[in-house]
Amino acid sequence: MNTDRFVADLHAHTTVSDGTMTVAELVATARESALDWVAVTDHDRIHPALDAPVVERDGVHVVRGIELRVDAGDERIDLLGYAVEHTPALDAEIERLQTDRKRRGAAICDAVEAQLGIDLGLDPRPGLGRPHIARAIDESPAPYDYAEAFEELIGDDGPCYVAREVTDLDRGVDLLSEAAAVVGLAHPFRYDDVDAALDIARDLDAVERFYPYGRPVDDARVERVAAESDLLLTGGSDAHARTLGEAGLTAEAFAPVRDRLPAPP
């Protein structure tokens, strides 16, 4: 047995947000990748097809999670909640955020269509995000591929960008602390102020240590903060397509996280 293989990928998205896989496809891909555990962490949503904080599907343990964007003042950061229970407060906040996503998605589509003179063929819906719009632009007659759609049209500084509402940091932490077995900071080296993000992580349960940044990062910095603040180390591929297992946790690394997760019903 290879003890160095990843057994858990705790960061993945489905078609409920901006991923391309259904839960069934995610489970099939997890099996192909020899993963025992996978977490569904859709943006600002709890997947409706998962009826418990942890479920077993075709031999794979699926953790019901969420990736919640919060406003930390100078920057927006992402929190990961694992083994999430439905609470009235969290459900109400998700509903508010998804209503705003529909409004924002419609506004971005309108701006792109007006600028390019095309019909993207997208209907505003819960979970609609800029990746969906970028894919539609890529597939349209417009002379932009997926990356160029972000760079030249819908990125934060683009002419078709529309801001969206997010949850305040303190409220987001409170909502997830009430609802989730584990609350952690996602991908700390993706933020402009890494130290400020890691300081926020000190008051959580966990920090994402294993992540495919595509560039060298100072992992020891994360491990030092985790050791000082008694944080769990999580990790995952942030898969939006069939890229599960690009990052994750070995059995040894996953053991303390698994101890905090409930068993499937």
C-alpha positions in Angstrom: 0.0 0.0 0.0 1.3 3.5 -0.9 1.0 5.5 2.3 1.9 8.7 0.4 -1.2 8.7 -1.9 -3.9 11.2 -1.3 -6.9 9.7 0.4 -8.9 13.0 0.7 -9.5 16.0 -1.5 -11.3 18.6 0.5 -11.9 21.3 -2.0 -14.1 20.7 -5.1 -16.9 22.4 -7.0 -19.9 21.0 -8.9 -22.4 22.4 -11.4 -24.3 23.9 -8.4 -21.7 26.6 -8.5 -19.0 27.1 -11.1 -17.8 23.5 -11.5 -18.4 21.2 -14.5 -19.1 18.0 -12.6 -22.3 16.8 -11.0 -22.0 15.1 -7.7 -22.3 11.7 -9.4 -19.4 12.6 -11.8 -17.4 14.0 -8.9 -17.8 10.7 -7.0 -16.8 8.7 -10.2 -13.7 10.9 -10.6 -12.8 10.4 -7.0 -13.0 6.7 -7.4 -10.8 6.9 -10.5 -8.3 9.0 -8.5 -8.3 6.4 -5.7 -9.7 9.0 -3.2 -11.7 7.8 -0.2 -13.0 11.2 0.8 -14.0 14.3 -1.2 -15.6 17.5 0.0 -18.1 19.4 -2.1 -17.4 23.1 -1.4 -19.5 25.0 -3.8 -19.4 28.8 -3.7 -22.0 30.3 -1.3 -24.2 27.2 -1.6 -24.8 23.9 0.2 -25.4 21.2 -2.4 -29.1 20.2 -2.4 -28.4 16.6 -3.4 -26.4 15.9 -0.3 -28.8 15.1 2.5 -26.4 14.8 5.5 -23.1 16.4 6.5 -21.2 13.3 5.4 -22.7 10.7 3.0 -21.3 7.6 1.3 -21.7 7.3 -2.4 -20.3 4.3 -4.3 -17.7 3.7 -1.6 -16.6 7.4 -1.4 -17.3 9.5 1.6 -18.7 12.9 0.4 -18.4 15.8 2.8 -21.1 18.4 2.5 -19.3 21.7 2.6 -19.3 25.3 1.4 -16.8 27.9 0.3 -18.1 31.2 1.6 -16.6 34.5 0.4 -16.4 37.2 3.2 -15.4 40.8 3.4 -12.4 41.2 5.7 -12.2 44.9 5.2 -9.2 45.5 2.9 -9.7 42.2 1.1 -12.3 39.5 0.4 -11.3 36.1 1.5 -12.8 32.6 1.3 -13.8 30.4 4.2 -14.3 26.7 3.9 -16.9 25.0 6.0 -16.9 21.2 6.3 -19.7 18.8 7.3 -22.2 21.6 7.2 -25.6 21.4 8.8 -28.5 23.5 7.6 -29.3 26.3 10.1 -32.0 29.0 9.5 -29.4 31.8 9.7 -27.0 30.2 7.2 -29.8 29.2 4.8 -31.2 32.7 4.9 -27.7 34.2 4.1 -27.2 31.7 1.2 -30.6 32.7 -0.2 -29.6 36.4 0.0 -26.3 35.7 -1.7 -27.8 33.6 -4.5 -30.5 36.2 -5.2 -27.7 38.7 -5.6 -25.7 36.3 -7.8 -28.7 36.1 -10.2 -28.9 39.9 -10.3 -25.2 40.2 -10.9 -25.0 37.5 -13.5 -27.8 39.1 -15.5 -26.0 42.5 -15.3 -22.7 41.0 -16.5 -24.4 39.1 -19.3 -26.2 42.3 -20.4 -23.0 44.3 -20.4 -21.1 41.6 -22.4 -23.9 41.2 -24.9 -24.2 44.9 -25.4 -20.5 45.4 -25.9 -19.9 42.4 -28.2 -23.3 42.3 -30.0 -23.8 38.7 -29.2 -26.3 36.5 -27.3 -24.7 34.4 -24.7 -27.7 32.2 -24.2 -27.4 32.2 -20.4 -30.4 32.4 -18.0 -29.7 34.0 -14.6 -29.9 31.3 -12.0 -28.6 30.5 -8.5 -25.0 29.6 -8.7 -24.3 31.5 -11.9 -20.8 32.9 -11.7 -18.2 34.6 -14.0 -16.7 31.2 -15.0 -20.0 30.3 -16.6 -20.1 33.6 -18.4 -16.4 33.2 -19.5 -17.2 29.8 -20.9 -20.1 31.1 -22.8 -18.0 33.9 -24.3 -15.4 31.4 -25.3 -18.0 29.3 -27.1 -19.6 32.3 -28.8 -18.4 33.9 -32.1 -16.7 36.6 -30.0 -12.9 36.7 -30.5 -12.1 35.9 -26.8 -11.1 32.6 -25.2 -11.9 31.8 -21.6 -8.8 33.5 -20.2 -9.2 36.6 -22.4 -12.8 36.9 -21.3 -11.6 37.5 -17.8 -8.6 39.6 -18.7 -10.4 41.9 -21.1 -14.1 41.9 -20.2 -15.3 40.5 -16.9 -12.3 40.6 -14.6 -12.3 42.9 -11.6 -11.1 45.8 -13.7 -12.9 44.9 -16.9 -15.5 47.0 -18.7 -18.3 44.5 -18.0 -17.5 43.7 -14.4 -20.3 44.1 -11.8 -19.5 43.8 -8.1 -21.5 41.4 -6.0 -22.5 41.3 -2.3 -20.6 39.2 0.1 -20.9 38.3 3.8 -19.1 40.3 6.5 -16.1 38.4 8.0 -17.4 38.2 11.5 -20.9 37.2 10.4 -19.5 34.6 8.1 -17.3 33.1 10.8 -20.3 33.0 13.2 -22.6 31.4 10.6 -20.1 28.7 9.7 -19.0 28.1 13.3 -22.7 27.3 14.2 -23.3 25.1 11.2 -20.0 23.3 10.3 -17.8 20.7 12.1 -14.7 22.5 10.8 -14.2 26.0 9.6 -11.0 27.0 7.8 -9.3 29.5 5.6 -9.0 28.6 1.9 -5.7 29.0 -0.1 -3.9 31.7 2.0 -1.3 32.5 -0.7 -4.0 33.7 -3.2 -4.6 36.8 -1.2 -2.7 40.1 -1.5 -2.0 40.3 2.2 -1.0 36.8 3.2 -0.2 37.7 6.8 -3.5 39.4 7.4 -5.3 36.3 6.0 -3.3 34.0 8.2 -4.1 36.1 11.2 -7.8 35.5 10.5 -7.1 31.8 10.2 -5.7 31.9 13.8 -9.3 32.2 15.1 -10.7 29.4 13.0 -10.4 25.6 13.2 -8.2 25.0 10.1 -6.1 26.5 7.3 -5.7 25.1 3.8 -2.1 23.9 3.7 -2.2 21.7 0.5 -3.2 23.5 -2.6 -2.1 23.6 -6.3 -1.0 27.2 -6.6 1.1 26.5 -9.7 4.0 28.4 -8.2 6.3 28.1 -5.2 4.9 29.2 -1.8 6.2 29.2 1.7 4.3 26.2 3.1 6.4 26.4 6.3 4.7 29.8 7.0 1.3 28.1 7.1 2.5 25.2 9.2 4.0 27.7 11.7 0.8 29.6 12.1 -1.1 26.3 12.4 1.2 25.0 15.1 1.0 28.3 17.0 -2.8 28.4 16.9 -3.5 24.7 17.0 -5.1 24.6 13.6 -6.0 21.6 11.5 -4.2 21.4 8.1 -6.6 20.8 5.2 -6.1 20.6 1.5 -7.6 20.0 -1.9 -7.4 20.5 -5.6 -10.0 23.3 -5.9 -11.3 21.1 -8.7 -13.8 22.8 -11.1 -13.3 20.0 -13.7 -12.0 16.5 -13.6 -8.8 17.5 -11.7 -9.4 15.8 -8.4 -6.3 14.6 -6.6 -4.0 17.4 -7.8 -3.7 18.2 -4.1 -5.0 16.6 -1.0 -4.3 14.8 2.2 -2.5 11.6 2.8 -4.0 9.2 5.3 -1.6 10.5 8.0 -2.4 14.1 7.3 -6.1 13.5 7.0 -6.5 11.6 10.3 -6.9 14.6 12.6 -9.4 16.2 10.2 -11.3 12.9 9.9 -11.6 12.8 13.7 -13.6 16.0 13.5 -16.0 14.8 10.9 -19.2 12.8 11.6 -19.8 9.4 10.2 -22.3 9.0 7.4 -25.8 8.0 8.5 
